[in-house]
């Protein structure tokens, strides 16, 4: 089941891949040659070859980079501000130093080792898991490069604070593997003459953007 915000934000792009390329290039600041697919509520299978848990992307974008590398974008859409408490399966994985979470974290080389303990905090864990799901796709040679993106309202104080904190746990060459994008920036990047696309853009603006009176 797809959550309504990711559906409303991304479903119209499933069959408009050229428009998707233009939007994601501008909104996320990524170099994209061609989008090859847009999938809602996606997790690679079989799951035991990846994280072996229930982690999935709200939306997954597969694309070809300018250097012809198959690449992925995993998008999480966040509206609420609170962190969440740990579940049983996740707790077992977090506490087991030999779990997929930790073997991937260490092997990837993108996290600062002295900061590992921050990854398990309530504010960080879900961001870390989604990031790891993409890293596991690189490990399985599905893609060569992965970017984790959080799309959230610009007024969301929680993610304005947590995203830079998470990026500070990443090594210098990998800080851009996790990026944040405000709802407003995403909606502004929708530029097209098609009346249906204009109507969709206006719908997103009216429904999700709080304007000052």
SEDRENPA-182012 format. One line per field, with one value per residue (C-alpha): residue number from 1; residue in one letter; chain; x, y, z. Coordinates in steps of 0.25 Angstrom, whole numbers. Layout:
REM residues N
mifi = NUM,...
lumlum = A,...
rodren = A,...
east = X,...
north = Y,...
up = Z,...
END
This chain:
REM residues 213
mifi = 1,2,3,4,5,6,7,8,9,10,11,12,13,14,15,16,17,18,19,20,21,22,23,24,25,26,27,28,29,30,31,32,33,34,35,36,37,38,39,40,41,42,43,44,45,46,47,48,49,50,51,52,53,54,55,56,57,58,59,60,61,62,63,64,65,66,67,68,69,70,71,72,73,74,75,76,77,78,79,80,81,82,83,84,85,86,87,88,89,90,91,92,93,94,95,96,97,98,99,100,101,102,103,104,105,106,107,108,109,110,111,112,113,114,115,116,117,118,119,120,121,122,123,124,125,126,127,128,129,130,131,132,133,134,135,136,137,138,139,140,141,142,143,144,145,146,147,148,149,150,151,152,153,154,155,156,157,158,159,160,161,162,163,164,165,166,167,168,169,170,171,172,173,174,175,176,177,178,179,180,181,182,183,184,185,186,187,188,189,190,191,192,193,194,195,196,197,198,199,200,201,202,203,204,205,206,207,208,209,210,211,212,213
lumlum = X,X,X,X,X,X,X,X,X,X,X,X,X,X,X,X,X,X,X,X,X,X,X,X,X,X,X,X,X,X,X,X,X,X,X,X,X,X,X,X,X,X,X,X,X,X,X,X,X,X,X,X,X,X,X,X,X,X,X,X,X,X,X,X,X,X,X,X,X,X,X,X,X,X,X,X,X,X,X,X,X,X,X,X,X,X,X,X,X,X,X,X,X,X,X,X,X,X,X,X,X,X,X,X,X,X,X,X,X,X,X,X,X,X,X,X,X,X,X,X,X,X,X,X,X,X,X,X,X,X,X,X,X,X,X,X,X,X,X,X,X,X,X,X,X,X,X,X,X,X,X,X,X,X,X,X,X,X,X,X,X,X,X,X,X,X,X,X,X,X,X,X,X,X,X,X,X,X,X,X,X,X,X,X,X,X,X,X,X,X,X,X,X,X,X,X,X,X,X,X,X,X,X,X,X,X,X,X,X,X,X,X,X
rodren = A,A,A,A,A,A,A,A,A,A,A,A,A,A,A,A,A,A,A,A,A,A,A,A,A,A,A,A,A,A,A,A,A,A,A,A,A,A,A,A,A,A,A,A,A,A,A,A,A,A,A,A,A,A,A,A,A,A,A,A,A,A,A,A,A,A,A,A,A,A,A,A,A,A,A,A,A,A,A,A,A,A,A,A,A,A,A,A,A,A,A,A,A,A,A,A,A,A,A,A,A,A,A,A,A,A,A,A,A,A,A,A,A,A,A,A,A,A,A,A,A,A,A,A,A,A,A,A,A,A,A,A,A,A,A,A,A,A,A,A,A,A,A,A,A,A,A,A,A,A,A,A,A,A,A,A,A,A,A,A,A,A,A,A,A,A,A,A,A,A,A,A,A,A,A,A,A,A,A,A,A,A,A,A,A,A,A,A,A,A,A,A,A,A,A,A,A,A,A,A,A,A,A,A,A,A,A,A,A,A,A,A,A
east = 0,6,5,-4,7,18,6,2,16,22,11,9,23,23,20,26,41,46,39,43,58,56,49,59,71,67,60,71,83,87,93,83,84,72,61,58,47,39,34,25,27,39,48,58,55,58,59,69,79,78,74,65,55,43,50,45,46,34,38,50,56,66,74,86,97,104,116,106,105,92,89,77,70,62,52,46,34,33,22,22,33,35,45,40,43,51,43,47,54,61,66,72,79,84,89,96,110,109,96,94,93,106,114,109,111,126,129,122,133,123,121,131,134,135,121,115,107,99,93,85,78,63,65,75,71,61,69,81,72,67,82,86,76,82,96,91,87,101,106,97,102,88,93,107,103,92,86,76,66,57,46,39,32,42,36,39,48,52,57,64,72,74,78,91,93,93,101,112,113,117,131,135,133,120,112,104,99,88,81,68,59,47,33,34,47,41,28,35,44,31,32,23,13,4,-10,-10,4,0,-12,-4,6,-5,-12,1,4,-11,-11,3,9,5,5,6,-7
north = 0,13,25,37,47,39,35,49,54,44,35,45,43,28,30,43,40,52,61,52,54,70,70,61,68,81,78,68,74,61,59,50,45,37,32,17,15,21,11,14,7,-2,-11,-20,-35,-46,-38,-47,-43,-29,-24,-36,-27,-18,-6,0,13,22,24,18,24,17,25,25,35,44,33,22,16,10,18,19,29,24,35,36,46,52,61,58,63,52,41,27,16,3,-10,-24,-28,-15,-16,-30,-25,-12,-20,-31,-26,-37,-33,-28,-14,-14,-22,-13,0,-4,-9,3,12,24,25,31,20,28,33,19,20,32,23,15,27,29,41,34,19,20,29,20,7,14,18,4,-2,6,2,-13,-11,-6,-18,-27,-20,-15,-1,6,18,22,35,35,47,52,61,69,82,94,97,83,87,72,69,83,78,63,63,72,63,51,56,59,44,42,43,56,49,43,54,56,42,47,60,67,74,83,81,95,93,80,86,98,89,84,92,88,93,81,86,73,75,89,84,74,84,94,83,79,94,96,83,83,97,106,120,132,140
up = 0,-4,5,-1,-1,-9,-18,-20,-22,-31,-38,-49,-53,-55,-70,-72,-71,-78,-69,-57,-61,-62,-48,-41,-47,-42,-29,-24,-31,-38,-52,-59,-73,-74,-64,-66,-56,-45,-35,-23,-9,-14,-8,-16,-15,-9,3,10,0,4,18,21,28,24,20,7,-1,-2,-17,-24,-36,-46,-55,-64,-61,-71,-70,-73,-59,-54,-42,-32,-23,-11,-7,7,9,23,28,43,52,62,62,65,75,71,67,71,58,56,71,68,56,63,75,66,62,51,45,31,36,42,32,21,29,32,18,10,16,15,30,40,49,62,59,58,71,66,55,65,71,70,60,51,50,39,31,33,29,16,13,16,6,-5,-1,-1,-16,-19,-11,-20,-33,-36,-37,-37,-29,-19,-13,-2,-2,9,4,15,17,19,32,38,49,52,38,37,49,47,32,35,47,39,28,38,41,26,21,13,-1,3,9,-3,-3,7,3,7,-2,3,-3,-8,-16,-22,-26,-32,-40,-48,-61,-72,-82,-81,-75,-67,-61,-58,-51,-43,-39,-34,-26,-19,-16,-10,-3,4,4,16,11,20,20
END
